[in-house]
Amino acid sequence: PIDDLGAAVAAFAGGLYLPDNQRTCRPAKLSQVAGVAGEGADRTYLVTLCEGKRHQVKCMVNAVSGGANRVVALHRSRVGGLVLDEAALPAGAWRLLTEEEVRRLDGAPTAAEERRGGTAAGAA
């Protein structure tokens, strides 16, 4: 487990400088996942990024742990407003995005929002 979780949470929230990448990350959220059973349960964390760069989560964990911890597995559950439906899309499978999903990722109003006269979250 990360030895000082409070310090790691604060570091993630402040935007970590990653010397390997020579860049400062945008602020991120880090929390330990409760209720996980089995081997590695005390080392299961939820990381929420505003933007993800190449190997960013691995580099961030390395930075806050001084190299004492490494990321063994990652699971992406959401990209923007799109949530992964694991029941409909098994591991290793893929599918094309619907027009509605593409619009949501582009920040354009979805069909339902257009009917209501609104805009997508974050759209100008």
N, C-alpha and C positions, 0 to 999 in steps of 0.2 A: 504494500500500500504506500501511497504518498505520505511521507512522515509528517509533514506539517500541512494538513489540508487547508486550514485557514489562510496560511500564507500563499498557497498555490491558488486558491480561489481569488484572493486579492490580486495576485500577479496576472491571472487570466483576465480579470475585470479591468485591469489597468492597461492592457495591451503589452504583451511581452516583446522584448527585443530578442531576436533569434540570431546569434552571431554566425551560425552556419549559413543562414540565408541572407545575412546582412540586411535585415529589415525588421521593422516593428509591426507586429500583428495588430489588427483592429481588436477592440475589447471582445472577450468571449466569456461564456459562463461555464463553470465547472462545478459539478456536484457528485457526491458519492451516491450510487443507486442503492436504496434500501430494499430489503426483502428478497435479495438474490441469494439463492442457496447453492451449495456445492463448492467445488474447488475454485478458488479465485474470487469468491463472493466479496471479500473485503477489498478487492482491487478492481471493482467494476464501477466505472464513472460515466456520467453523461456530460458530453461536451457540446455546447451550442455555439456555432460560429456564425458571424455575419458574412464572412467571406472565407473561403478555404483555398489556400495555396498548396502547392506540391509538398506533401509530407508534413503539413503544418501541425497536425495533432501530435504526431510522433516527436517533432522538434520541440513543441511546447511542453510535453511531458518530460522530455529529456532535460529541458532548461530548468523546470521547477524542481526536479528531483536531483539535479547535479549529476545526471547520468546513472543514478542508482536504479531507475525504473525504465522499462521500455514497453511500448505498445505491442501487444501480442495479436490482438484482433480488433477490427473496426467494423461497425455496422451503421450504415447510413439509413436513417428511417424517414428522412424528409429532405427535399430540396425546394427551397422557397415555400410556396403554398402547396406543393405536391407531396402528399403523404404516401409512403410505400404501402401497398396492400399486399402483405406477404401471402395471404390466402389465395389471391388471384394471380400472383406472380411469384412462382417458386424460385429458390436460389438458383442462379445461373441462367435464368430465363430472361427474355427481354421482349419489349413490344414498342411499337411506335406510339408517340404521344398523340392524343386527340387534338383537334383544333382548339378546343376549349382549354386544354392544359397548356398548349403553346401560348395562347393569349394570356393566361394567368402568369406564366413565367416572364412574358414580355412586359407585364404591367398594364396591358390593355384591358379595358372593361370586358368582363365575360358576358355571355349572352343574357344571363339572368340579371346582371348589373345594368346592362343597357336597357332592359325592359323596365327596371326601376328608376332609370335615369341617373344612376350612380357611377362611380369609377372604381377601379381595382385599388386595393390597399396600396399605398405608396406611389400611386400614379399621380402625375402632376396635372 
